[in-house]
Amino acid sequence: MTRIVHLSDLHFGAHEPDLIDPLLAAVEAARADLIVVSGDLAHRGTPGQFRLAKAFLDRVPGPLLCVPGNHDLPHWNPLLRVFGPYRRYHRAAGPEMAPVWQNADTLAAGINTADRWQWKRGYVSDAQRAKLSETFATAEDRSRVLVMHHPLEHAALSVDPLMHGAKDTLATLTEAGVQVVLSGHVHVSYSGPFRDAPGVLFVQAGTALSTRRRGEANGFSLLDLSADHAQVTIHRAGRTGFEPVVVDDFQRHDGAWQRLPSWAA
């Protein structure tokens, strides 16, 4: 079994400072094999916001896999957005744009879905899909997990059109045998099989730190994954820190994920 902490949409620059220490304490207490951050480290992509993000990431315990979001592109500097869109992001999160992590049970890969030519809507190219297929082909009998910022399907909340290439990307993931996709962007948590690809589990994290909440408290997801079982525990901020509130269970049968009864944590 592999345990993954899934954080998303930190939005440093429009964040809750008092939640930083409780969030890090909850992440440490989870004793995860991997910590994932699925984009939007910064709010407007400024140097100061990325310094705050780097200070946070430096305190994250254990292996880290991070991908950019649309807010990580420079908002106020159009020239940098065109000629060096990820220069500031790299200073906080490192050089990898398609990071890969693996252990004996799981291979997790990240992909950049942010598009410098537009603000909100994401994009996945043919070349990126081909690279994903190559990466997951090396997984052998390990579980396959993809990390991306933009969702491939509208679920809990629809705030933007689906990103360009969403349908083709979901088809690629099905062919590659990917079991789980972790994403963010809409600041609302959700978990369930994709409607158009029931063999792939869609886990969407809410916002961990942003002040821009959409009907639920700040939180993160905890994924416990084995070959045929996935448990997603939603943690939300409360008076005593981040606490588990809902547990969603899924069983994989005949290549498709089936939801088991959920319960309050």
PyMOL commands that set and color helices and strands:
alter all, ss='L'
color gray80, all
select helices_A, chain A and resi 17-30+47-57+70-72+78-83+87-93+126-136+166-176
alter helices_A, ss='H'
color red, helices_A
select strands_A, chain A and resi 2-7+34-38+64-67+100-102+106-110+143-147+180-183+190-194+197-204+219-225+229-238+241-253+256-259+263-264
alter strands_A, ss='S'
color yellow, strands_A
deselect
rebuild
show_as cartoon
